[in-house]
Amino acid sequence: MTKKNDWPQQLSPEELAEWRRRFAEANRVNVFCHCRQCDEEWVASRKEACHHCGSLNVEAIACWQFPDG
């Protein structure tokens, strides 16, 4: 049994699909990388080895998670 959602619909199905597409694109091309070994930081399209020291111990966070400003 599924629960009925009583919240008003915020987006049309087309708008929601477009939002999801843009969200996926933002995740795909904007990744903040932080090297845990040398503390180097950069933005890339995906998690990758550190350009400074070559370490693979890299934290990758989607940039959309950071507030603007």
C-alpha positions as CSV (number, residue, x, y, z in Angstrom):
1,M,0.0,0.0,0.0
2,T,1.4,3.4,-0.9
3,K,0.8,6.5,1.1
4,K,-1.0,9.4,-0.5
5,N,1.1,12.6,-0.8
6,D,-1.0,15.5,0.3
7,W,1.6,18.1,-0.5
8,P,0.8,20.4,-3.5
9,Q,2.7,19.5,-6.6
10,Q,5.6,22.0,-7.0
11,L,6.7,21.0,-10.5
12,S,5.0,19.6,-13.6
13,P,6.3,16.1,-14.7
14,E,8.2,17.9,-17.5
15,E,9.8,20.4,-15.1
16,L,10.7,17.6,-12.7
17,A,12.4,15.7,-15.5
18,E,14.3,18.8,-16.6
19,W,15.4,19.5,-13.0
20,R,16.6,15.9,-12.6
21,R,18.5,16.1,-15.9
22,R,20.2,19.3,-14.9
23,F,21.0,17.9,-11.4
24,A,22.6,14.8,-13.0
25,E,24.6,17.1,-15.4
26,A,25.9,19.2,-12.4
27,N,27.0,16.1,-10.6
28,R,28.7,14.8,-13.7
29,V,30.9,17.8,-14.5
30,N,31.4,19.6,-11.2
31,V,33.2,17.6,-8.5
32,F,35.2,19.3,-5.7
33,C,38.3,17.1,-5.0
34,H,40.4,17.3,-1.9
35,C,43.6,15.3,-1.5
36,R,43.8,13.8,2.0
37,Q,47.6,13.4,1.7
38,C,48.8,16.9,0.7
39,D,45.6,19.0,1.1
40,E,45.5,20.1,-2.5
41,E,42.0,21.1,-3.7
42,W,40.6,21.4,-7.3
43,V,37.4,21.0,-9.3
44,A,37.2,18.3,-11.9
45,S,34.7,16.3,-13.9
46,R,35.2,13.2,-11.8
47,K,37.3,11.9,-8.9
48,E,40.9,11.6,-10.0
49,A,44.4,11.2,-8.6
50,C,45.9,14.3,-7.1
51,H,47.8,16.4,-9.7
52,H,50.2,17.6,-7.0
53,C,51.4,14.5,-5.2
54,G,49.7,11.6,-7.2
55,S,47.8,10.2,-4.3
56,L,44.6,8.3,-4.9
57,N,43.4,9.1,-1.4
58,V,41.1,11.8,-2.7
59,E,37.7,13.0,-1.3
60,A,35.2,13.9,-4.0
61,I,32.1,16.0,-3.3
62,A,29.5,17.2,-5.8
63,C,29.8,21.0,-6.1
64,W,26.0,21.5,-5.9
65,Q,26.3,20.6,-2.2
66,F,28.1,24.0,-1.5
67,P,25.9,27.1,-1.1
68,D,26.4,30.0,-3.5
69,G,28.1,33.1,-2.1
